[in-house]
Amino acid sequence: MSAVAYKLVDRSEWTAALAAGAYAGSAVDLADGYIHMSTASQLAETARRHYAGKSDLVLVEVALAPLGDALKWEASRGGDLFPHLFAPLPATAGSPQRGLSVDAEGVMRFDDGAVGWP
């Protein structure tokens, strides 16, 4: 399994998480009972499906080892295993943060001028 995962987060929610020391999750995460994350190879499709047309986001890279048993790899989209966190995400586990928007076609456009995900 991957050593890192990625989470797209509303910038204001991440700012609040940094102040609080942890991120409890988005409205969807809270409803589902876990924080949805993606691996590097899953991220572009996650952005396209769930974040198209959204702006003022941050991409948070999450170190998975410190999450321990609260992290579960579960089958989702097409049977692919996704990292799901069944606890708040400690703000210290998430870095670096890159600002971005996802255009109407689902393409990530980063504040630093980069377009798309490698």
C-alpha positions as CSV (number, residue, x, y, z in Angstrom):
1,M,0.0,0.0,0.0
2,S,1.0,3.6,-0.5
3,A,2.8,5.5,2.2
4,V,0.9,8.7,1.5
5,A,-2.7,9.6,0.4
6,Y,-4.3,12.8,-0.7
7,K,-7.4,14.7,0.5
8,L,-9.0,17.6,-1.3
9,V,-10.3,20.0,1.3
10,D,-12.1,23.4,1.3
11,R,-9.5,25.9,2.2
12,S,-11.5,27.4,5.1
13,E,-12.1,23.9,6.6
14,W,-8.3,23.2,6.4
15,T,-7.5,26.5,8.0
16,A,-9.9,25.7,10.8
17,A,-8.4,22.2,11.1
18,L,-4.9,23.7,11.5
19,A,-6.1,25.9,14.3
20,A,-7.9,23.1,16.0
21,G,-5.2,20.5,15.5
22,A,-7.3,18.0,13.5
23,Y,-9.7,17.8,10.5
24,A,-13.0,16.1,11.3
25,G,-13.9,15.7,7.7
26,S,-16.2,17.2,5.1
27,A,-20.0,17.0,5.2
28,V,-19.8,13.8,3.1
29,D,-17.1,12.3,5.3
30,L,-19.1,13.0,8.4
31,A,-22.2,11.4,6.9
32,D,-20.3,8.3,5.8
33,G,-18.4,8.0,9.1
34,Y,-14.9,8.2,7.8
35,I,-12.6,10.6,5.9
36,H,-12.3,9.7,2.2
37,M,-8.8,9.9,0.8
38,S,-7.2,8.9,-2.6
39,T,-3.9,7.5,-3.6
40,A,-1.8,9.4,-6.2
41,S,-3.2,7.3,-9.0
42,Q,-6.9,7.8,-7.9
43,L,-6.7,11.5,-7.2
44,A,-7.5,12.9,-10.7
45,E,-10.6,10.8,-11.1
46,T,-11.7,11.8,-7.5
47,A,-11.3,15.4,-8.4
48,R,-13.3,15.0,-11.7
49,R,-16.1,13.0,-10.1
50,H,-16.6,14.9,-6.8
51,Y,-15.0,18.4,-7.1
52,A,-15.7,19.6,-10.6
53,G,-16.5,23.3,-10.6
54,K,-15.2,23.9,-7.0
55,S,-12.6,26.5,-6.1
56,D,-10.7,27.6,-3.1
57,L,-9.5,24.1,-2.2
58,V,-6.3,22.7,-0.9
59,L,-4.6,19.4,-1.7
60,V,-3.3,17.9,1.5
61,E,-0.7,15.1,1.3
62,V,-1.3,12.7,4.3
63,A,1.4,10.5,5.8
64,L,-0.4,7.2,6.4
65,A,1.9,5.4,8.9
66,P,1.0,7.7,11.9
67,L,-2.7,7.0,11.4
68,G,-2.4,3.4,12.7
69,D,-5.4,1.2,13.0
70,A,-7.8,4.1,12.2
71,L,-6.8,3.7,8.6
72,K,-8.6,1.0,6.5
73,W,-8.1,0.2,2.9
74,E,-11.6,-0.5,1.4
75,A,-12.9,-1.4,-2.0
76,S,-14.7,1.4,-3.8
77,R,-14.9,2.6,-7.3
78,G,-14.4,-0.4,-9.6
79,G,-13.1,-2.5,-6.7
80,D,-10.0,-0.3,-6.3
81,L,-8.8,0.0,-2.7
82,F,-9.1,3.5,-1.2
83,P,-7.7,4.8,2.1
84,H,-10.4,5.6,4.6
85,L,-9.7,7.2,8.0
86,F,-12.1,6.3,10.8
87,A,-10.9,9.1,13.1
88,P,-10.2,12.8,12.8
89,L,-7.1,13.6,10.7
90,P,-4.3,15.1,12.8
91,A,-3.3,18.3,11.2
92,T,0.3,17.3,11.7
93,A,-0.2,14.3,9.4
94,G,-1.1,16.5,6.5
95,S,1.5,18.4,4.5
96,P,2.3,20.2,2.2
97,Q,-0.9,22.0,1.2
98,R,-1.3,23.2,-2.4
99,G,-4.1,25.6,-3.3
100,L,-6.2,24.7,-6.3
101,S,-9.5,24.8,-8.1
102,V,-11.1,22.1,-10.1
103,D,-12.6,23.4,-13.4
104,A,-16.0,22.4,-14.8
105,E,-14.3,19.5,-16.7
106,G,-12.8,18.2,-13.5
107,V,-9.2,19.3,-14.2
108,M,-7.2,20.4,-11.2
109,R,-5.7,23.9,-11.7
110,F,-3.2,24.7,-9.0
111,D,-2.5,28.2,-7.6
112,D,1.2,27.9,-8.7
113,G,0.1,27.5,-12.3
114,A,0.4,23.8,-12.7
115,V,-2.5,22.1,-14.5
116,G,-3.6,18.5,-14.0
117,W,-2.2,15.8,-11.8
118,P,0.9,13.8,-12.8
